[in-house]
Amino acid sequence: MTPAWIVIGLVVLAFPAASSGEQRCSVNPSGDTEWELRCPTFSVYLQRNSDQLQVRCIDKPDFELLRTIPGLPRLTFNSLDYSLCPMPTANQSLVDTLSAFLDRKQLSGITKLYFVGNAKYSEAVPLEPALFADLPKLEVLSLKRAAVLALNNSQLFEHLPHLAFLDLREGDGGPHVAGLLLRPLQNLTTLELMENGLTEIPDGLVSELPNLTSVNLYKNKLQRLDKLLGLPALSQIELYDNQLTELHEDVFSELPALSELVLGLNKLSSLPGGLLRKNYNLVKFSASQQESERLVLGDGLFAGLTKLEHVMLNECQITELPDGLFAGTTALKSLDLSDNKLRTLPETLLHDASSLTELHLSNNELWHSLPDALFQGTHQLRVLDLAHNQLVALNRNLLSSKTNLKSLYLQYNQLHMIDTQAFKDQSNSLETLNLSHNRVALHVNGTAVMYQNGKAFYVNQTPFSYLNILTTLDLSHNEIITVFSDFSIFMPNLINLNLAHNRITKLNVDNRSFLSQSLEVVNLQWNKITQIDSTPLNSTQQHNMRNGTGKPVNILLYDNPLNCDCRMHALVHLLRSGKPSFLLEGAQCAEPPKLSHYSVYSLVPTDLICQLTPADKFCPSECTCYKRPADNVLIVNCNDQNLSVAPTIRSPATLSGEGYRAIKLNLANNRLQELAMVGEGWNSVQQLLVANNNLTELPYDTLPGQLKFIDASGNQLRMLDPQLVQVFASRPELRHIRLSANPWHCACDEPLLQFVSDNVARIEDFSELRCADGQPINSGTQKALCHYRTVLIVVLSVVITSLAIAGLILYWLYTRYQHEIKVWLFKHDRLRWLVAEEQIDQDKRYDAFISYSHKDEDFIVSTLMPTLEGAPMNFKLCWHVRDFMPGELISGQITKAVEESRRTIIVLSPNYIESVWGQMEFNTAYLQSVADKRNRVIPIIYEEIGNIETLDAELRAYLKTNTYVRWDDPWFWDKLRYAMPHPRRIKGAQASNNLRMASIDKLNLLQTPTQQSTPSLESTPPIEHVPSGRGAPNGEPLTMHSSVPPFTISSGMFELPIAAK
């Protein structure tokens, strides 16, 4: 035996654990109408909507865990929606199950209970009566898809004495339903058994229910139906979409209250004549869409049913109707016999249907015509649908006295004979008439033909002329060829007129068309309309054409082959003139090709022309002619006809009575060489096109008197006759001229140029005008040609002035830098003729005699002579050591050497200054230069010579007044070479003496010395190597440096060395 303390301990340990488990569930409110009861393994959602409460489960719940959950809301409700939660089991009632978290009293007081989708978490056990215990007030119960459990307990609903509505839709059905299942429900009024898969109704299931009024057996699999008993209040039976093949004559005989019976979508092949004979209260009967081969209706099936109002027998393959089918059905309002195979109807079929308002006979095989007396008793008929049959004729008596008919549907028949008085009695009632897809023509061979009593009459009044309140008339897909005036004049309330897919070829929109004050749309699509005429309207007529809303009538014209010729002129004028009373939607041109796809709204009146025929007796045989009413012009088109002579032009008066006064003559692209007046109509030509011919002149006296436009481009015109220019100038109406692509002669006095300058606005191709040489012709061409001399003078003046200025600048530059320029030109063998000597010294033996101190002989022998006598200079020098004759006097030899040399090179150095022979040589050379008036002395400053004031007078004067070459000058050899004699061109190492030039330097490199022997002390020799470009002042020294310049101005004395020659 277990000790007591152990038991107590286990209880103590278990209590906290249990208590802890209970606390794991919680309430999470969401606003005032929703709550979530959340537990670790499931959730329950509560939602209140007015007096209905929905309980919805997520996962399989354990409602006992919610019993002690804190914060549960106290809810009031009359209706319960139990969704996705398991059905209570083990004889537990729903009240007991939900009282764990809902108030039990509220649960017991509900009147409506809906089980929704409860099969998922329900156990496979039968439903027991205890389920509904403690629900004494329940009136509505829905078990739709509640479970797949069998309903085989006949006492299942014994606790629901007040249940009035039971929904057992989409359940298991079949053998699982107990026959006496519903017997406890004596107050049941509505039973929903749809989509249960029932093949038959279990015995006693629907019987002995005195208050049952409605049974819904929609979409089961019933193959037979037994006689229904004990249902004195049953008024509605829904048997739609089952598999019934037959019904016994007495199946409904014990249902005195039956008012609505639905038998549609079964497989019934017959309905016995006595099937409904005791159902005097029947109001609505439907047996449409039978899937049998044919449904046969027994004679008198509906006879005597004085309360019957609606019968639907469409899509039942019915081929005939008994004469007495509707005998005595005086309350019948609507009858649908559409989509059957009826070919004829008994004449007395509807004689008693005095209340009939809707009759549907569409999609049958009714042939030719209906009996005249068929509708004799249907005075209240409002809607008659005879569409999709094979009716050919509509006689005048068929609808007589049907003064209430509002809608008549006759589309898709073969109607072509409609009596002109067929709709006379509907003049004030018919609103909609559909005659589309028939053979209505209202004409024979283009002539209007109507029918009266089956006979044809040639009258214009259509059968629709009586229809005063008609709003919609559909005549599409017929054979009508014209828009009759009846459509507007006699139908003042017409809103929609559909004439699409007919054979209408012409439309007239003027004051006689579409006058209905309510008309909105006229559909003329897919006709053969080629022409739209319009008579110009005044403002009153346009106002009258507007509908009652003030909006224009919309005329649909898509897919019509409109020919936009001159006959459209009035229409286009109306469209462009203001706000017409109609809109032409989809109106596009098909002809002529150049206007194809143009909207009529984009047409220009001058685009609209009509071709003339030979009967008009106007057009030359070589040409094609048109008339253009927009400006009353006749067009003669002779373009590209290979004409060499212009055709004869007749007078516009040939077309008498049409008001044409002017001609447009097109002679372009031919071979015309001259233009001559031809025909009496020549002076009526206002537009003359002679482009691309071979015309060489335009005679002024052949131009038409009314000419306003001329195109003479692309010819061989070279000039305009002055008289022609005067004619052009004197005709202000000639405002359009084309003259391009001609080889115009452009001269100062050419009249064309002045005319072009004065008439730019009149010449349309002004920007394309060109002279024969390609020069553009514009307002400035003449001015340019006539003022070329002035321009030339101005240009020459500018050029000469510019050259003079340039010459002065060059002269100044040359004067300022002539020595440098000459040296550079001579060095680079450029313009040698500018620096060549004259040929007066060509007989002298030597180019130069060298005068120097013997102390400087090393420089002479090793440097100076080899360079001057060697290539490329190649000078011939006189050197006393080599060239003096032995035995002669030195003074004589010196004089001879100077005379036979073109130059004397003086190598100045302190040694030379001290040399007596040097002084003699210089004096001899200097005197020779003075005598020859040539500068023949070339001084070379080899070393510093000190203060020049201490020098010999002649040497001092020479150095002050002439340039010299310094040995330390970087340009020494270039300057020396340039100072030496040089030929015009040097062609080899030795220049011929014949090419030796005179000693006079053309550019005065060596200036001619003056006659004075001693220059003034104020004179300044041009010492070219001083940086400023000027010589040193009188008495200043020239000092040698190691870099250029080699000498600088110092104390005013030349520092001379002590040594002498």
QUICORNOR-V911151 format. One record per residue. N is the residue number from 1. RES is the residue in one letter. NEAR is the number of other C-alpha atoms within 10 Angstrom. Layout:
n	res	near
N	RES	NEAR
N	RES	NEAR
This chain:
n	res	near
1	M	3
2	T	6
3	P	7
4	A	8
5	W	9
6	I	10
7	V	11
8	I	11
9	G	10
10	L	10
11	V	12
12	V	11
13	L	11
14	A	12
15	F	11
16	P	11
17	A	12
18	A	10
19	S	11
20	S	11
21	G	13
22	E	18
23	Q	15
24	R	13
25	C	20
26	S	18
27	V	19
28	N	14
29	P	16
30	S	11
31	G	7
32	D	8
33	T	13
34	E	15
35	W	18
36	E	17
37	L	19
38	R	18
39	C	20
40	P	9
41	T	11
42	F	15
43	S	21
44	V	21
45	Y	18
46	L	20
47	Q	17
48	R	19
49	N	11
50	S	11
51	D	12
52	Q	17
53	L	21
54	Q	18
55	V	17
56	R	18
57	C	21
58	I	14
59	D	15
60	K	16
61	P	17
62	D	15
63	F	15
64	E	14
65	L	16
66	L	25
67	R	15
68	T	14
69	I	19
70	P	13
71	G	10
72	L	17
73	P	13
74	R	9
75	L	13
76	T	18
77	F	18
78	N	18
79	S	23
80	L	20
81	D	19
82	Y	21
83	S	18
84	L	21
85	C	23
86	P	21
87	M	23
88	P	19
89	T	18
90	A	11
91	N	13
92	Q	16
93	S	20
94	L	20
95	V	22
96	D	16
97	T	18
98	L	18
99	S	19
100	A	17
101	F	19
102	L	19
103	D	15
104	R	15
105	K	12
106	Q	16
107	L	22
108	S	20
109	G	17
110	I	22
111	T	19
112	K	20
113	L	22
114	Y	18
115	F	22
116	V	18
117	G	18
118	N	20
119	A	18
120	K	15
121	Y	16
122	S	19
123	E	14
124	A	13
125	V	12
126	P	16
127	L	20
128	E	21
129	P	18
130	A	20
131	L	22
132	F	21
133	A	19
134	D	20
135	L	23
136	P	16
137	K	17
138	L	23
139	E	19
140	V	20
141	L	19
142	S	18
143	L	19
144	K	21
145	R	19
146	A	26
147	A	25
148	V	19
149	L	19
150	A	18
151	L	23
152	N	18
153	N	17
154	S	18
155	Q	17
156	L	21
157	F	20
158	E	16
159	H	20
160	L	24
161	P	17
162	H	18
163	L	24
164	A	19
165	F	21
166	L	21
167	D	20
168	L	21
169	R	22
170	E	20
171	G	24
172	D	20
173	G	26
174	G	18
175	P	15
176	H	15
177	V	21
178	A	20
179	G	19
180	L	19
181	L	20
182	L	23
183	R	19
184	P	19
185	L	23
186	Q	17
187	N	18
188	L	24
189	T	19
190	T	20
191	L	21
192	E	21
193	L	23
194	M	24
195	E	20
196	N	21
197	G	20
198	L	22
199	T	18
200	E	17
201	I	19
202	P	18
203	D	11
204	G	17
205	L	16
206	V	20
207	S	18
208	E	18
209	L	23
210	P	17
211	N	18
212	L	25
213	T	20
214	S	20
215	V	19
216	N	20
217	L	25
218	Y	23
219	K	21
220	N	23
221	K	20
222	L	20
223	Q	17
224	R	16
225	L	17
226	D	14
227	K	15
228	L	18
229	L	17
230	G	16
231	L	20
232	P	19
233	A	17
234	L	24
235	S	21
236	Q	21
237	I	19
238	E	20
239	L	26
240	Y	23
241	D	22
242	N	23
243	Q	20
244	L	23
245	T	18
246	E	16
247	L	19
248	H	15
249	E	15
250	D	17
251	V	15
252	F	21
253	S	18
254	E	17
255	L	24
256	P	17
257	A	18
258	L	26
259	S	20
260	E	20
261	L	20
262	V	20
263	L	23
264	G	26
265	L	22
266	N	25
267	K	22
268	L	23
269	S	21
270	S	16
271	L	20
272	P	19
273	G	17
274	G	18
275	L	19
276	L	24
277	R	19
278	K	18
279	N	24
280	Y	19
281	N	18
282	L	24
283	V	20
284	K	19
285	F	20
286	S	20
287	A	22
288	S	24
289	Q	22
290	Q	25
291	E	18
292	S	15
293	E	12
294	R	18
295	L	23
296	V	19
297	L	20
298	G	17
299	D	18
300	G	21
301	L	20
302	F	26
303	A	21
304	G	20
305	L	24
306	T	18
307	K	18
308	L	26
309	E	20
310	H	19
311	V	20
312	M	21
313	L	24
314	N	24
315	E	23
316	C	28
317	Q	24
318	I	24
319	T	17
320	E	16
321	L	17
322	P	16
323	D	16
324	G	20
325	L	21
326	F	25
327	A	21
328	G	21
329	T	23
330	T	23
331	A	18
332	L	25
333	K	21
334	S	21
335	L	20
336	D	19
337	L	24
338	S	25
339	D	22
340	N	23
341	K	19
342	L	21
343	R	16
344	T	17
345	L	18
346	P	16
347	E	15
348	T	19
349	L	20
350	L	25
351	H	20
352	D	21
353	A	26
354	S	20
355	S	18
356	L	25
357	T	20
358	E	21
359	L	19
360	H	20
361	L	23
362	S	25
363	N	22
364	N	24
365	E	19
366	L	23
367	W	17
368	H	16
369	S	15
370	L	20
371	P	15
372	D	15
373	A	17
374	L	18
375	F	25
376	Q	22
377	G	20
378	T	24
379	H	19
380	Q	18
381	L	24
382	R	20
383	V	20
384	L	18
385	D	20
386	L	23
387	A	24
388	H	22
389	N	24
390	Q	21
391	L	23
392	V	20
393	A	19
394	L	25
395	N	23
396	R	21
397	N	21
398	L	18
399	L	24
400	S	19
401	S	18
402	K	23
403	T	19
404	N	19
405	L	25
406	K	20
407	S	20
408	L	18
409	Y	20
410	L	25
411	Q	24
412	Y	21
413	N	26
414	Q	21
415	L	24
416	H	20
417	M	23
418	I	24
419	D	22
420	T	23
421	Q	22
422	A	21
423	F	28
424	K	22
425	D	20
426	Q	23
427	S	19
428	N	17
429	S	19
430	L	26
431	E	21
432	T	21
433	L	20
434	N	20
435	L	24
436	S	25
437	H	22
438	N	22
439	R	20
440	V	22
441	A	23
442	L	27
443	H	20
444	V	11
445	N	8
446	G	11
447	T	12
448	A	20
449	V	19
450	M	24
451	Y	24
452	Q	16
453	N	15
454	G	15
455	K	10
456	A	16
457	F	13
458	Y	13
459	V	14
460	N	15
461	Q	17
462	T	21
463	P	20
464	F	21
465	S	20
466	Y	22
467	L	26
468	N	19
469	I	20
470	L	25
471	T	20
472	T	20
473	L	22
474	D	21
475	L	25
476	S	25
477	H	22
478	N	23
479	E	21
480	I	24
481	I	22
482	T	20
483	V	17
484	F	17
485	S	17
486	D	19
487	F	20
488	S	20
489	I	17
490	F	20
491	M	26
492	P	20
493	N	22
494	L	28
495	I	21
496	N	20
497	L	22
498	N	22
499	L	27
500	A	24
501	H	22
502	N	26
503	R	19
504	I	22
505	T	18
506	K	17
507	L	17
508	N	16
509	V	19
510	D	21
511	N	18
512	R	14
513	S	18
514	F	32
515	L	26
516	S	23
517	Q	21
518	S	21
519	L	27
520	E	22
521	V	20
522	V	23
523	N	22
524	L	26
525	Q	23
526	W	20
527	N	26
528	K	19
529	I	22
530	T	20
531	Q	21
532	I	21
533	D	17
534	S	21
535	T	14
536	P	15
537	L	16
538	N	9
539	S	11
540	T	9
541	Q	15
542	Q	18
543	H	16
544	N	16
545	M	27
546	R	22
547	N	21
548	G	14
549	T	10
550	G	13
551	K	16
552	P	21
553	V	25
554	N	17
555	I	22
556	L	21
557	L	23
558	Y	18
559	D	19
560	N	23
561	P	20
562	L	26
563	N	21
564	C	28
565	D	24
566	C	23
567	R	19
568	M	23
569	H	25
570	A	20
571	L	23
572	V	23
573	H	17
574	L	18
575	L	19
576	R	15
577	S	9
578	G	8
579	K	13
580	P	19
581	S	23
582	F	22
583	L	19
584	L	19
585	E	17
586	G	15
587	A	22
588	Q	24
589	C	24
590	A	19
591	E	16
592	P	16
593	P	11
594	K	10
595	L	19
596	S	15
597	H	14
598	Y	16
599	S	16
600	V	20
601	Y	16
602	S	12
603	L	20
604	V	13
605	P	20
606	T	15
607	D	16
608	L	22
609	I	23
610	C	17
611	Q	14
612	L	18
613	T	12
614	P	10
615	A	7
616	D	10
617	K	12
618	F	21
619	C	24
620	P	16
621	S	12
622	E	16
623	C	17
624	T	16
625	C	22
626	Y	21
627	K	23
628	R	23
629	P	23
630	A	17
631	D	13
632	N	16
633	V	23
634	L	29
635	I	24
636	V	24
637	N	20
638	C	24
639	N	19
640	D	15
641	Q	14
642	N	15
643	L	18
644	S	13
645	V	15
646	A	20
647	P	18
648	T	16
649	I	21
650	R	18
651	S	20
652	P	22
653	A	14
654	T	14
655	L	16
656	S	9
657	G	7
658	E	12
659	G	13
660	Y	19
661	R	17
662	A	23
663	I	28
664	K	24
665	L	24
666	N	21
667	L	27
668	A	24
669	N	20
670	N	20
671	R	20
672	L	21
673	Q	17
674	E	15
675	L	16
676	A	16
677	M	16
678	V	15
679	G	13
680	E	12
681	G	20
682	W	24
683	N	19
684	S	22
685	V	26
686	Q	22
687	Q	23
688	L	22
689	L	21
690	V	27
691	A	24
692	N	21
693	N	23
694	N	18
695	L	21
696	T	18
697	E	18
698	L	17
699	P	14
700	Y	16
701	D	12
702	T	14
703	L	20
704	P	18
705	G	13
706	Q	17
707	L	23
708	K	18
709	F	19
710	I	23
711	D	22
712	A	24
713	S	22
714	G	20
715	N	23
716	Q	18
717	L	20
718	R	18
719	M	19
720	L	20
721	D	16
722	P	14
723	Q	13
724	L	19
725	V	16
726	Q	13
727	V	15
728	F	19
729	A	14
730	S	10
731	R	13
732	P	11
733	E	14
734	L	18
735	R	16
736	H	17
737	I	24
738	R	21
739	L	22
740	S	24
741	A	20
742	N	21
743	P	19
744	W	24
745	H	17
746	C	22
747	A	16
748	C	17
749	D	11
750	E	17
751	P	19
752	L	23
753	L	25
754	Q	18
755	F	19
756	V	22
757	S	17
758	D	14
759	N	17
760	V	15
761	A	13
762	R	17
763	I	21
764	E	17
765	D	17
766	F	21
767	S	12
768	E	14
769	L	23
770	R	20
771	C	18
772	A	14
773	D	10
774	G	10
775	Q	12
776	P	16
777	I	21
778	N	19
779	S	17
780	G	13
781	T	19
782	Q	23
783	K	14
784	A	14
785	L	15
786	C	13
787	H	11
788	Y	13
789	R	11
790	T	11
791	V	13
792	L	11
793	I	11
794	V	12
795	V	12
796	L	12
797	S	12
798	V	12
799	V	12
800	I	13
801	T	12
802	S	12
803	L	13
804	A	12
805	I	12
806	A	12
807	G	14
808	L	12
809	I	12
810	L	13
811	Y	13
812	W	12
813	L	12
814	Y	15
815	T	11
816	R	12
817	Y	12
818	Q	16
819	H	19
820	E	15
821	I	14
822	K	22
823	V	20
824	W	16
825	L	16
826	F	21
827	K	15
828	H	10
829	D	13
830	R	12
831	L	13
832	R	18
833	W	13
834	L	14
835	V	23
836	A	24
837	E	24
838	E	19
839	Q	16
840	I	12
841	D	22
842	Q	20
843	D	15
844	K	19
845	R	16
846	Y	24
847	D	27
848	A	26
849	F	27
850	I	22
851	S	26
852	Y	28
853	S	22
854	H	15
855	K	16
856	D	18
857	E	13
858	D	10
859	F	14
860	I	19
861	V	12
862	S	10
863	T	11
864	L	16
865	M	17
866	P	14
867	T	17
868	L	20
869	E	16
870	G	14
871	A	12
872	P	12
873	M	18
874	N	17
875	F	23
876	K	18
877	L	22
878	C	23
879	W	18
880	H	15
881	V	8
882	R	9
883	D	12
884	F	17
885	M	11
886	P	10
887	G	7
888	E	9
889	L	10
890	I	14
891	S	13
892	G	11
893	Q	17
894	I	21
895	T	16
896	K	13
897	A	27
898	V	29
899	E	19
900	E	18
901	S	25
902	R	30
903	R	27
904	T	30
905	I	24
906	I	24
907	V	28
908	L	22
909	S	25
910	P	24
911	N	22
912	Y	25
913	I	24
914	E	17
915	S	19
916	V	13
917	W	19
918	G	21
919	Q	20
920	M	15
921	E	24
922	F	23
923	N	16
924	T	20
925	A	27
926	Y	22
927	L	17
928	Q	19
929	S	24
930	V	17
931	A	11
932	D	13
933	K	16
934	R	21
935	N	25
936	R	29
937	V	28
938	I	23
939	P	22
940	I	19
941	I	18
942	Y	19
943	E	20
944	E	20
945	I	24
946	G	21
947	N	20
948	I	23
949	E	18
950	T	14
951	L	17
952	D	14
953	A	14
954	E	18
955	L	21
956	R	19
957	A	24
958	Y	22
959	L	19
960	K	24
961	T	20
962	N	21
963	T	21
964	Y	25
965	V	22
966	R	26
967	W	17
968	D	18
969	D	17
970	P	13
971	W	15
972	F	14
973	W	17
974	D	16
975	K	22
976	L	20
977	R	18
978	Y	20
979	A	24
980	M	23
981	P	26
982	H	25
983	P	22
984	R	17
985	R	14
986	I	17
987	K	9
988	G	11
989	A	13
990	Q	15
991	A	17
992	S	12
993	N	16
994	N	11
995	L	18
996	R	26
997	M	23
998	A	21
999	S	28
1000	I	25
1001	D	23
1002	K	14
1003	L	14
1004	N	14
1005	L	20
1006	L	21
1007	Q	18
1008	T	19
1009	P	21
1010	T	14
1011	Q	11
1012	Q	10
1013	S	14
1014	T	14
1015	P	19
1016	S	11
1017	L	13
1018	E	10
1019	S	14
1020	T	19
1021	P	20
1022	P	18
1023	I	22
1024	E	19
1025	H	19
1026	V	17
1027	P	12
1028	S	8
1029	G	12
1030	R	13
1031	G	21
1032	A	22
1033	P	16
1034	N	18
1035	G	20
1036	E	20
1037	P	24
1038	L	25
1039	T	20
1040	M	15
1041	H	11
1042	S	8
1043	S	10
1044	V	14
1045	P	17
1046	P	18
1047	F	22
1048	T	17
1049	I	16
1050	S	14
1051	S	13
1052	G	17
1053	M	19
1054	F	21
1055	E	18
1056	L	19
1057	P	15
1058	I	8
1059	A	13
1060	A	15
1061	K	18
